[in-house]
Amino acid sequence: MSRLRSFKTNFTAGALSPRLLGRGDLASYQNGARKLVNVSIHPTGGVSRRAGLRHAASLPGPGRLIAFEFNTEQIYLIVVTQQRIAIHSGGAEIASLEAPWTVAQIPGLSWTQSADTLLLTHPEVSPRKLVRKSATVWELQEWAFHTKDDVVYRPWHKFADDAVTLAASASSGTVTLTASADVFQAGHIGTRLRIAEKQVEITAVSGPTNATAVVKQTLASTAATKDWEEQAFSPVRGWPVSCCFHQDRMVIGGSRDLPNRLWMSKSADLFNFDLGEGLDDEAIEFAILSDQVNAIRAVFSGRHLQVFTSGAEWMVTGDPLTPANVQLNRQTRVGSPTDRSVPPRDVDGATLFVSRDGRSLREYLFTDVEQAYQSNDLAVLTEGMVVDPFDQDFDQVNRLLYLVLGTGALSCVTVYRAEKVTAWVQHVTDGQVLSVAVVGDDAWLLVERDGSHRLEYFDSGLFTDAAMTAELEPEAEPRTLWSGLDHLEGRMVQVLSDGIHRGTKIVVDGAVELDEPASRVEIGLPFAHVIEPLPLHQGQVEGGAQDMAVRLVRASFRLLETEAMLVDVGRGLTSVPFRRFGGDLIGEGKPAAFTGDKTVRALGWRRNAVDPLWRIDQDLPARCTILSVLTEVTVNGG
């Protein structure tokens, strides 16, 4: 029989997979945990109860959140729902517009921003640009490609077989176009064709081989020719999948019917796609051709132009990019999701993207040694943290990448690349998270609760979710009835009044009646935070065996500004006593924040145990930060 002390100094490896229970030799085992729910990991090693969620607004239905930052002072949250766009500032809706996207199409939206314009694309809907005219005046417009003398400089492509010819009945005016095979559809009306580099616009379609058009540039000949093409984007051929800005060019990545094609505008002329004579500043166009399908899912401007496809990751090089020196090279073969758009995010020079199988988060990073990109899996040591993600965004201030899962949970990874910290936790709330966007210093969520949809954001001053706070004027008399809770109608809520936890109440007619008058309240849904360490590993004990018996003698927690802690060391959850201003945890007094060590003693032997020696599980709305844990155990190897 021997006594062993184990000192856990940090949680910077985050929550680890149960598959690592036999890998006590890993450094991550010492710095990780078995379960971390509703907590935040500090880069210094400690772990705290996460911030609560403040209710901001009710929404008409599911949708997507998009950050829009015009400058450091003018930042907005764009909320896209069923055929509607709403612009929010400071938690209030300041403008709304009709939009073309249905609920089913919203997950496939891609976007990029330049100054006061947000470009939005979807392969089934003509692309739009959201333009900020002033703080409260916004317009949603269709893309307008550069036009001069009634000639439109847009991408073109011949979708028909190369042998198909096209003839015009005249060289000018209104003409009849005759194709040698089926070409025309009703959706071609209003679109343009180029016949030997001259443009015509279709005004009517009388059959698959015949159409009426207006000549925009006098045709060189009326003879049938194979030298013709139609606009690359149209109701018939689909619309762009993704776009970004790179080296002063607009880059369009893929379309519905040309999924593996890239288009780059003229330099400094973002909507001009004139290929011209291939001069350095003219537009660029090429297809990604390889031994596998490469439907472009996202284009991203990083150290190079990065192209994420359904089967691989590519880099486009050229310094600067010109038609003569552009090069395309495949880097890794991971692939991105094909049924939704999950925007890649830059984190300290690495681009984080979701894998096609929806089970890993990859770090796409250029290595100077190999002069190539690698796609390392950031979730290889965890489990259940990446499950069919639908959205992601990165909080630069708190170094948190938020990942919205298909399960409705929110996974968070604390990322400090220089310090080699990649720590996963999961945030769970009463409902389902549908979208996330980081706007300025705030992380906003679109949450579905009981069939209704809400806009909420993390607030470090709150301890509950979907929370409402209110405070009376200093001269006002304290009161017991507090309203403004229509979004929590019929729900059991936790109440903090004047900083004291008063237990739970049920919301009736959008209000709660307190037992005692108060001047300031926080009312919201409870959530529990859970911390479970990995079990003691036999390798930590000299001569240890798989069937060794273990008895926890005591656990000493070093705490920082902690108001409450419920810990289970084998006898059920027990409240750790703290010095208070008076009264119990619930009711009469406000707890004093405690910094220092608290020791909990335990009894009882465990054999073949894979359960943790201690466990914290509490929904009390109070601060809790654990910096380190010292455990003392007695071990019997026999």
C-alpha positions in Angstrom: 0.0 0.0 0.0 1.3 3.4 -1.0 0.2 7.0 -0.9 0.4 9.1 -4.0 0.0 12.9 -4.5 -1.0 14.2 -8.0 -0.9 17.8 -8.8 -3.1 19.0 -11.8 -1.9 22.4 -12.7 -4.0 23.1 -15.8 -6.7 22.0 -18.2 -5.1 23.3 -21.4 -5.6 20.0 -23.3 -9.4 20.3 -22.9 -11.9 17.4 -22.9 -10.3 14.2 -24.2 -11.7 11.1 -25.7 -12.5 8.1 -23.5 -10.3 6.2 -26.0 -7.3 7.8 -24.3 -8.0 6.3 -20.9 -5.1 3.9 -21.4 -2.7 6.6 -22.6 -1.4 8.0 -19.4 2.0 8.4 -21.1 0.7 11.4 -23.1 1.3 14.9 -21.9 -2.3 15.7 -22.9 -3.5 13.1 -20.3 -2.0 15.2 -17.5 -3.4 18.4 -18.8 -6.8 17.2 -20.0 -10.1 16.2 -18.6 -12.7 13.6 -19.2 -15.6 16.0 -19.4 -15.8 19.8 -19.6 -19.2 21.2 -20.2 -20.3 24.9 -20.0 -16.9 26.1 -18.9 -14.2 28.3 -20.4 -10.5 27.4 -20.4 -8.0 30.1 -19.7 -4.7 30.1 -21.5 -3.0 30.2 -18.1 -4.5 26.8 -17.3 -7.6 27.5 -15.2 -11.2 26.7 -16.0 -14.3 28.9 -15.2 -18.0 28.6 -15.4 -19.0 30.1 -18.8 -20.8 33.4 -19.2 -24.6 33.4 -19.4 -26.6 34.3 -22.5 -28.5 37.6 -22.7 -31.8 37.6 -24.6 -31.7 40.3 -27.3 -34.6 39.7 -29.6 -37.1 37.2 -30.9 -36.8 36.1 -34.5 -39.4 34.9 -37.1 -37.6 31.6 -37.6 -34.3 29.8 -38.2 -31.6 31.5 -40.2 -27.9 32.6 -40.3 -25.9 35.2 -38.5 -23.3 37.3 -40.3 -20.9 39.8 -38.9 -20.5 43.2 -40.7 -17.8 45.5 -39.5 -17.7 48.8 -41.4 -15.1 50.3 -39.0 -14.1 50.0 -35.4 -17.1 51.9 -34.2 -19.8 50.9 -36.7 -20.3 47.1 -36.4 -23.5 45.3 -37.2 -25.1 41.9 -37.0 -26.8 40.7 -40.2 -29.7 38.2 -39.5 -30.8 36.2 -42.6 -34.1 34.4 -42.1 -36.9 33.2 -44.5 -36.8 35.7 -47.4 -35.7 38.5 -45.0 -32.6 40.3 -43.9 -32.5 42.2 -40.7 -29.7 44.5 -39.6 -29.0 44.7 -35.8 -26.9 47.2 -34.0 -26.4 47.1 -30.2 -29.0 44.4 -29.9 -31.7 46.4 -31.7 -33.0 45.9 -35.2 -32.4 49.1 -37.2 -33.4 48.0 -40.7 -35.0 45.1 -42.6 -35.2 44.1 -46.2 -36.9 41.5 -48.4 -34.5 38.7 -49.4 -34.7 35.9 -52.0 -33.4 33.0 -49.9 -35.7 30.4 -48.4 -35.0 28.6 -45.1 -33.9 25.5 -47.0 -31.3 27.6 -48.9 -29.9 29.6 -46.0 -27.4 26.8 -44.9 -25.8 27.1 -48.4 -25.2 30.8 -48.2 -21.6 32.1 -48.6 -20.4 35.7 -48.2 -17.5 38.1 -48.1 -17.3 41.7 -47.2 -15.5 44.7 -48.8 -15.8 48.1 -47.0 -19.5 48.9 -47.0 -20.7 46.0 -49.2 -21.4 42.4 -48.3 -21.5 40.0 -51.2 -23.8 36.9 -50.8 -23.9 33.9 -53.0 -26.0 30.7 -53.3 -25.8 28.3 -56.3 -29.6 28.4 -56.8 -30.2 32.1 -56.4 -28.8 35.1 -58.3 -26.0 36.7 -56.2 -26.8 39.8 -54.1 -24.8 42.6 -52.5 -26.0 44.2 -49.3 -24.9 47.9 -49.4 -24.7 50.1 -46.4 -25.8 53.6 -47.4 -25.9 55.0 -43.9 -26.3 53.6 -40.4 -30.0 53.0 -40.9 -30.3 52.9 -44.7 -29.4 49.6 -46.4 -30.0 48.2 -49.9 -30.0 44.6 -51.2 -29.0 44.7 -54.9 -28.3 42.1 -57.6 -24.8 41.9 -58.8 -24.2 44.2 -61.8 -21.1 43.2 -63.9 -19.1 46.0 -65.6 -21.0 47.3 -68.6 -19.7 49.7 -71.3 -21.5 50.6 -74.5 -24.1 48.0 -73.7 -21.5 45.3 -73.6 -21.4 43.3 -70.3 -18.0 42.0 -69.2 -19.0 38.9 -67.3 -17.8 35.2 -67.3 -18.8 33.1 -70.3 -18.9 29.4 -71.1 -20.1 27.0 -73.8 -22.2 24.4 -72.0 -23.3 22.7 -75.2 -21.2 20.1 -77.0 -18.4 21.7 -78.9 -19.8 20.5 -82.2 -23.1 22.3 -81.7 -23.4 25.3 -84.0 -25.5 28.5 -83.8 -26.7 30.7 -86.7 -28.3 34.1 -86.7 -30.9 35.3 -89.3 -29.3 38.7 -89.5 -26.2 40.6 -88.2 -28.1 43.3 -86.4 -31.5 44.2 -84.9 -33.9 41.5 -83.8 -32.8 38.1 -85.1 -33.7 34.5 -84.9 -31.1 32.1 -83.5 -31.0 28.6 -84.8 -29.0 25.9 -83.0 -28.0 22.5 -84.5 -29.1 20.7 -81.3 -31.3 21.3 -78.3 -29.9 24.4 -76.5 -32.6 26.9 -75.4 -34.8 26.8 -72.4 -37.4 29.3 -71.1 -34.9 30.4 -68.4 -32.6 31.8 -71.2 -34.9 34.8 -71.7 -33.1 37.9 -70.5 -29.7 36.3 -70.7 -26.9 36.9 -73.2 -24.9 34.9 -75.7 -21.7 35.6 -77.5 -21.4 34.6 -81.1 -17.8 35.0 -82.3 -17.1 37.4 -79.4 -20.3 39.6 -80.2 -23.1 39.8 -77.8 -26.8 39.2 -78.3 -29.6 39.2 -75.7 -32.4 36.6 -75.8 -35.9 38.0 -75.7 -38.0 34.9 -76.4 -37.6 31.1 -76.8 -39.9 29.3 -79.3 -38.3 25.9 -78.9 -35.1 24.0 -77.9 -33.4 25.0 -81.1 -34.9 28.4 -81.8 -34.8 31.7 -79.9 -35.3 35.4 -80.7 -32.6 37.8 -79.7 -31.6 41.5 -79.9 -28.1 42.1 -81.3 -26.0 44.2 -79.0 -22.8 44.1 -81.1 -23.1 43.8 -84.9 -22.4 40.2 -85.8 -19.5 39.4 -88.2 -21.4 36.7 -90.0 -24.8 35.0 -90.2 -23.3 31.6 -91.0 -23.6 28.7 -88.5 -20.6 28.7 -86.2 -19.2 26.6 -83.3 -17.7 29.8 -81.9 -20.4 30.7 -79.4 -21.0 30.7 -75.7 -23.5 31.8 -73.1 -23.2 33.6 -69.8 -21.7 31.4 -67.1 -24.3 32.4 -64.5 -28.0 32.3 -65.3 -31.3 30.8 -64.1 -30.6 27.9 -66.5 -26.9 27.3 -65.5 -27.0 28.3 -61.8 -25.1 30.9 -59.9 -21.8 31.3 -58.0 -21.1 29.1 -55.0 -18.6 31.2 -53.2 -16.5 34.4 -53.5 -13.7 36.4 -51.8 -11.3 39.2 -52.5 -7.6 38.4 -53.1 -4.8 40.7 -54.5 -7.3 43.4 -55.5 -9.4 41.0 -57.5 -12.8 39.4 -56.8 -12.6 35.6 -56.9 -15.6 33.5 -57.7 -15.3 29.9 -56.8 -17.5 27.5 -58.6 -21.1 27.6 -59.7 -24.0 25.1 -59.8 -23.2 23.9 -63.3 -19.5 24.7 -63.3 -18.6 23.5 -59.8 -14.8 23.2 -60.4 -14.1 26.5 -62.1 -12.4 29.7 -60.8 -12.9 33.2 -62.1 -10.8 36.2 -61.1 -11.8 39.7 -62.0 -9.6 42.4 -63.6 -7.2 43.9 -61.1 -8.9 46.8 -59.2 -12.1 46.3 -61.2 -14.0 43.9 -59.1 -17.0 43.2 -61.4 -15.1 43.2 -64.7 -14.3 39.7 -66.0 -12.9 40.7 -69.4 -10.2 38.2 -70.3 -9.0 40.5 -73.0 -5.6 39.6 -74.4 -4.3 38.0 -71.2 -2.4 41.2 -70.0 -1.2 41.3 -66.4 -4.2 43.2 -65.1 -6.9 41.3 -67.0 -9.3 38.7 -65.8 -8.3 35.1 -65.1 -10.3 31.9 -65.6 -9.5 28.2 -65.3 -10.9 24.9 -64.2 -9.5 22.6 -61.5 -8.8 19.4 -63.3 -7.5 16.3 -61.5 -8.2 12.6 -60.8 -11.1 13.3 -58.5 -14.2 15.5 -58.3 -13.3 19.0 -57.1 -16.5 20.9 -56.6 -15.4 24.2 -55.0 -17.0 24.9 -51.6 -15.1 27.9 -50.5 -12.3 30.3 -51.6 -10.3 32.1 -48.9 -7.7 34.8 -49.1 -4.7 33.9 -46.9 -1.0 33.7 -47.5 -2.1 32.4 -50.9 -5.5 32.1 -52.5 -6.8 28.9 -50.8 -9.5 26.8 -52.6 -11.5 24.3 -50.6 -13.2 21.7 -52.7 -15.3 18.6 -52.0 -12.3 16.3 -52.3 -9.1 18.3 -51.7 -7.5 21.6 -50.7 -5.6 23.7 -53.2 -3.4 26.8 -53.3 -3.3 29.3 -56.2 0.0 31.1 -56.4 1.4 34.0 -58.4 3.1 37.1 -57.0 1.2 39.0 -58.2 -1.5 36.9 -59.8 -1.5 37.4 -63.6 -2.9 35.3 -66.5 0.7 34.4 -67.3 2.1 33.2 -64.0 -0.9 31.8 -62.1 -0.3 28.3 -60.8 -2.6 25.8 -59.1 -1.3 23.1 -56.8 -3.2 20.5 -54.8 -2.0 20.4 -51.2 -4.1 17.9 -49.1 -7.0 15.5 -49.7 -9.5 16.1 -46.9 -12.5 17.8 -48.6 -15.2 20.1 -47.3 -19.0 19.5 -46.7 -21.1 19.5 -49.9 -24.6 20.0 -48.4 -23.9 23.3 -46.5 -21.5 26.2 -46.3 -19.2 26.3 -43.2 -17.0 29.4 -43.7 -13.2 28.8 -43.1 -11.7 31.0 -40.4 -8.2 32.5 -40.0 -6.5 31.8 -36.6 -3.0 33.2 -36.3 -2.2 32.6 -40.0 -3.8 29.1 -40.1 -7.1 28.5 -41.8 -9.5 26.4 -39.9 -12.0 24.4 -41.9 -14.5 21.5 -41.4 -13.8 18.2 -43.1 -16.2 16.7 -45.5 -17.1 13.8 -43.2 -18.1 16.4 -40.5 -16.0 14.7 -37.8 -12.9 16.8 -37.7 -11.7 20.4 -37.6 -8.6 20.9 -39.8 -5.8 23.5 -39.5 -4.7 24.4 -43.0 -1.2 25.8 -42.4 1.7 26.6 -44.7 5.0 25.1 -43.5 8.2 26.9 -44.6 10.2 23.6 -44.4 8.1 21.8 -46.9 6.9 24.9 -48.7 3.4 23.3 -48.7 0.2 23.3 -46.7 -0.8 20.6 -44.2 -4.2 19.9 -42.8 -3.8 18.8 -39.2 -6.8 17.5 -37.3 -7.4 19.6 -34.2 -10.0 17.2 -32.8 -8.0 14.0 -33.0 -7.7 13.7 -29.2 -11.3 14.6 -28.4 -14.6 12.9 -29.2 -18.1 14.3 -29.9 -16.9 17.8 -30.2 -17.2 17.9 -34.0 -20.5 16.4 -35.2 -21.7 17.6 -38.6 -21.0 21.4 -38.0 -23.2 23.9 -39.6 -21.5 27.1 -38.7 -18.3 28.5 -37.1 -16.7 31.8 -36.1 -13.6 32.9 -34.2 -13.5 35.3 -31.2 -10.2 37.1 -31.4 -10.4 38.6 -28.0 -11.1 35.4 -26.0 -9.3 33.2 -28.4 -12.3 31.0 -28.9 -13.5 29.2 -32.0 -17.2 28.5 -31.8 -18.5 25.5 -33.8 -22.3 25.0 -34.2 -23.0 21.2 -34.3 -25.7 19.4 -36.1 -26.9 18.2 -32.7 -27.7 21.8 -31.6 -24.8 21.9 -29.2 -22.0 24.5 -29.4 -18.4 23.2 -29.2 -15.7 25.7 -28.3 -11.9 25.3 -28.8 -9.5 27.7 -27.1 -6.7 28.2 -29.6 -3.3 29.6 -28.8 -1.0 28.4 -31.6 2.2 29.9 -30.2 1.6 28.2 -26.8 0.4 25.0 -28.4 -2.9 25.2 -26.6 -5.9 23.5 -28.3 -8.5 22.9 -25.6 -12.0 21.6 -26.4 -15.1 22.2 -24.3 -18.8 22.0 -25.1 -21.5 24.6 -24.3 -25.0 23.2 -23.8 -28.1 25.3 -23.3 -31.8 24.5 -23.0 -32.6 24.4 -26.7 -30.6 24.2 -29.9 -27.9 26.6 -31.3 -28.4 27.1 -35.0 -25.9 29.8 -35.9 -23.0 31.9 -34.5 -21.3 35.2 -35.4 -18.7 37.2 -33.5 -19.4 40.9 -33.8 -16.8 43.1 -32.2 -16.2 41.7 -28.7 -19.5 39.8 -28.5 -20.4 36.3 -29.6 -24.0 36.1 -30.9 -26.1 33.0 -31.1 -29.3 32.1 -32.9 -31.0 29.7 -30.5 -34.2 27.7 -30.9 -36.1 27.2 -27.6 -39.5 25.5 -27.4 -40.1 26.0 -31.1 -39.3 29.8 -31.0 -36.2 31.4 -32.2 -34.1 34.0 -30.3 -31.1 36.2 -30.7 -28.8 36.0 -27.7 -25.2 36.8 -26.9 -22.7 35.8 -24.2 -22.5 38.3 -21.4 -19.8 37.8 -18.8 -21.9 39.5 -16.1 -24.7 36.9 -16.4 -25.1 33.5 -14.8 -28.2 32.2 -16.7 -29.3 31.7 -20.3 -32.0 33.6 -22.3 -31.6 36.1 -19.4 -33.2 39.4 -18.8 -31.9 42.0 -16.4 -33.6 45.0 -15.0 -32.7 47.7 -12.4 -34.8 50.4 -10.8 -33.8 54.0 -10.5 -31.9 54.8 -7.2 -34.9 56.7 -5.7 -37.4 54.0 -6.7 -39.0 51.6 -4.1 -37.9 48.0 -4.5 -40.7 45.8 -6.0 -41.7 42.1 -6.2 -43.3 42.0 -9.7 -40.9 41.9 -12.6 -42.1 41.7 -16.2 -40.5 41.6 -19.7 -40.2 37.8 -19.7 -42.6 37.0 -22.6 -39.8 34.9 -24.2 -39.8 32.7 -21.1 -43.5 32.2 -20.7 -44.3 29.1 -18.7 -40.7 28.2 -18.0 -39.0 27.5 -14.7 -36.4 30.2 -14.3 -33.7 31.1 -11.8 -33.8 34.4 -10.1 -31.0 36.6 -8.7 -32.2 39.7 -7.0 -29.7 42.3 -5.7 -26.9 39.8 -6.4 -28.5 37.0 -4.2 -29.8 33.7 -5.7 -33.5 33.4 -4.7 -34.2 30.0 -6.2 -36.6 29.3 -9.0 -39.9 30.7 -10.2 -42.4 30.0 -13.0 -43.0 32.8 -15.5 -46.7 33.6 -15.7 -48.1 36.2 -18.2 -44.5 37.3 -18.9 -43.6 38.1 -15.3 -42.5 36.6 -12.0 -43.5 37.5 -8.5 -40.6 37.5 -6.0 -41.0 36.7 -2.3 -39.1 39.8 -1.3 -38.8 43.2 -3.0 -35.7 43.9 -5.0 -34.1 46.8 -6.9 -32.1 44.7 -9.4 -32.8 41.3 -10.9 -31.4 38.7 -13.3 -33.9 36.1 -14.5 -33.1 33.3 -16.9 -32.8 29.6 -17.6 -30.5 27.5 -15.5 -27.5 25.7 -17.0 -25.1 23.3 -15.2 -21.3 23.3 -15.6 -19.5 20.0 -15.3 -15.8 19.3 -14.7 -14.6 15.7 -14.6 -10.8 14.8 -14.6 -9.4 11.7 -16.2 -9.0 8.8 -13.8 -5.7 7.9 -12.1 -3.5 6.0 -14.5 -1.7 2.9 -13.3 1.5 4.2 -14.8 1.5 7.0 -12.2 2.1 4.3 -9.5 5.3 2.3 -9.2 4.3 -1.3 -9.7 0.8 -0.3 -10.6 -1.6 -2.8 -12.2 -4.9 -2.6 -14.0 -6.8 -4.0 -11.0 -5.2 -1.8 -8.4 -7.5 -0.5 -5.7 -7.6 3.3 -5.2 -8.9 5.4 -2.3 -9.1 9.2 -2.6 -8.0 10.7 0.7 -8.5 14.3 -0.1 -8.7 16.8 -2.9 -7.5 20.3 -2.6 -8.9 22.9 -5.0 -7.1 26.2 -5.6 -9.9 28.6 -6.4 -10.1 32.2 -7.8 -13.0 34.5 -7.0 -15.3 31.6 -6.5 -18.8 32.0 -5.0 -20.0 28.4 -5.0 -18.8 24.9 -5.8 -20.6 21.6 -5.6 -18.2 18.6 -5.7 -18.7 14.9 -5.6 -15.8 12.8 -4.2 -17.8 9.6 -4.0 -20.6 10.5 -1.7 -22.7 12.6 -3.9 -22.6 16.3 -4.7 -21.7 18.4 -1.6 -21.5 22.1 -1.3 -18.0 23.4 -0.4 -18.5 26.0 2.5 -17.4 29.5 1.9 -17.3 32.6 4.1 -20.5 34.6 3.4 -21.9 37.9 4.3 -24.7 35.9 6.0 -27.3 33.4 5.2 -27.4 30.2 3.0 -26.4 29.9 -0.6 -30.0 30.3 -1.6 -31.9 33.0 0.3 -30.5 35.4 2.8 -27.0 36.5 2.0 -24.7 37.3 -0.9 -21.7 35.0 -1.1 -18.2 36.5 -0.9 -15.9 35.7 -3.7 -13.3 33.3 -2.4 -9.6 33.0 -3.6 -7.5 30.3 -2.0 -7.5 26.6 -1.3 -10.4 24.4 -0.3 -9.9 20.8 0.8 -12.5 18.1 0.6 -11.9 14.8 2.3 -13.1 11.4 1.0 -13.6 7.8 2.0 -14.0 4.5 0.2 -12.0 2.2 -2.1 -12.4 1.8 -5.8 -11.1 -1.1 -8.0 -11.0 -1.3 -11.8 -12.3 2.3 -11.7 -12.4 4.4 -14.8 -14.6 6.9 -13.1 -13.0 10.2 -12.0 -11.8 10.6 -8.4 -13.9 13.8 -8.1 -16.5 15.6 -10.1 -18.1 19.1 -10.2 -21.6 19.5 -11.4 -23.6 22.6 -10.5 -26.3 24.8 -11.9 -26.0 27.4 -9.1 -25.8 30.9 -10.8 -22.5 31.8 -9.2 -18.9 32.3 -10.2 -16.6 29.3 -10.1 -12.9 29.2 -11.2 -10.6 26.3 -10.6 -6.9 27.0 -11.1 -5.4 23.7 -10.0 -6.2 20.5 -8.1 -4.0 18.5 -5.7 -5.3 15.0 -5.0 -3.9 12.6 -2.4 -4.7 8.9 -2.9 -3.9 5.6 -1.2 -3.1 2.8 -3.7 -3.2 -1.0 -3.1 -1.7 -2.9 -6.0 -3.1 -6.2 -5.0 
